[in-house]
Amino acid sequence: AAMSLVLRPARATEIARLQQIERDADSRFDAEPGAPPSDVIPEEHARRFIEQGRITAAELDGEVVGWVLLGAIDGEPCIGQLSVAVAHGRRGIGAALLEKALDDARARGARSVVLNTQRDVPWNAPWYTRFGFEVVPEDAWSPALRAVTDQQRAAGLDWSERVHMRKTFAR
């Protein structure tokens, strides 16, 4: 049966569901060495991003099963979070959400999109590579990317296997 996937702006009434999906998706990291500590988007941040139209929800048969946050780092669009409920994984929902975020960034005139992720986890850096993202070498990090790295290290993330990645749009 074909899935009836709808991508639409997230609603403030769905914040608890978005947090639940993120917690569920992050459970896949529990067995990974150097995995980020489990944390979810704070309600006040989610509310602000929803008001700004920066969170897209994936709805399948009336149920929100995934979401993506298109934030920004120093003015450059950034995939801040992409989460799909484990029970709905490996069905193209994450790909659809990522493509929607990339389309939104392109429509806003962006020349590129950045993100940071785990280098060594198959559904992270290797997955994003399939969509045209490339690792940003450390000597090419902007001050803003260095600041993100420093903030994440201070929060306990192990940067020995984390990378910044960027997709540059053809002009």
ZIBEL-V579838 format. One record per residue. N is the residue number from 1. PHI is phi in whole degrees, 0 to 359 (NA if undefined). OMEGA is omega in whole degrees, -180 to 180 (NA if undefined). NEAR is the number of other ideal C-beta (glycine too) atoms within 8 Angstrom. Layout:
n = <N;N>
phi = <PHI;PHI>
omega = <OMEGA;OMEGA>
near = <NEAR;NEAR>
This chain:
n = <1;2;3;4;5;6;7;8;9;10;11;12;13;14;15;16;17;18;19;20;21;22;23;24;25;26;27;28;29;30;31;32;33;34;35;36;37;38;39;40;41;42;43;44;45;46;47;48;49;50;51;52;53;54;55;56;57;58;59;60;61;62;63;64;65;66;67;68;69;70;71;72;73;74;75;76;77;78;79;80;81;82;83;84;85;86;87;88;89;90;91;92;93;94;95;96;97;98;99;100;101;102;103;104;105;106;107;108;109;110;111;112;113;114;115;116;117;118;119;120;121;122;123;124;125;126;127;128;129;130;131;132;133;134;135;136;137;138;139;140;141;142;143;144;145;146;147;148;149;150;151;152;153;154;155;156;157;158;159;160;161;162;163;164;165;166;167;168;169;170;171>
phi = <NA;289;272;261;275;240;257;207;300;291;247;301;290;257;303;300;293;299;296;297;296;298;300;297;298;293;298;293;276;307;270;273;295;70;297;296;298;295;203;236;301;297;306;293;291;302;300;296;295;295;299;276;72;260;246;254;260;255;248;238;50;85;244;286;238;191;197;223;249;257;263;206;237;52;87;271;305;221;285;280;195;220;226;231;304;306;296;247;287;61;232;90;291;299;298;296;295;298;299;297;297;295;299;298;296;300;296;274;89;293;265;200;224;243;200;228;199;276;289;261;255;306;269;246;310;299;293;297;302;297;259;94;281;233;295;271;299;303;288;252;292;284;305;293;293;298;295;299;302;299;297;291;300;297;275;102;282;273;274;291;236;263;218;268;230;220;248;258;278;294;259>
omega = <178;179;180;-178;177;174;-175;176;176;180;-180;180;-178;-175;180;178;178;179;179;179;-180;179;-180;-179;-179;179;178;-180;-172;-178;-177;176;178;-177;177;177;-179;-180;178;179;179;-176;-177;177;179;-179;-180;-180;177;178;180;-179;-175;177;176;177;173;-178;-179;-179;176;-178;175;-176;179;179;176;176;173;179;178;172;180;177;179;178;-176;171;-175;179;172;-177;174;178;-176;-179;-178;-178;175;180;178;-178;177;179;179;178;180;179;178;179;179;177;179;180;179;-178;178;177;-179;176;-178;175;-179;173;170;-170;178;178;-167;-178;-173;-178;176;-174;180;179;-179;178;179;-180;176;176;178;178;176;180;-175;-180;177;179;173;174;180;177;176;180;178;179;-179;179;-178;176;-180;179;176;178;-180;-177;177;179;177;180;166;178;180;170;178;-179;174;180;NA>
near = <2;3;7;6;10;7;10;7;8;12;7;8;4;10;11;6;8;17;12;8;15;13;10;11;13;13;9;9;11;8;5;10;4;9;9;10;7;9;5;9;11;6;8;6;8;15;10;8;13;14;7;6;6;8;14;14;14;15;12;12;6;4;6;12;12;16;16;14;12;15;10;8;10;7;4;11;14;11;14;8;9;12;13;14;11;9;6;10;10;2;6;6;14;11;8;11;16;13;9;11;15;11;8;11;11;9;6;7;5;10;6;10;14;14;12;11;11;14;10;8;11;5;6;11;14;9;10;13;10;6;11;6;10;8;8;12;6;5;4;5;11;6;7;9;13;9;8;11;13;8;8;12;9;6;7;7;9;7;8;5;10;13;11;12;15;11;12;6;8;3;3>
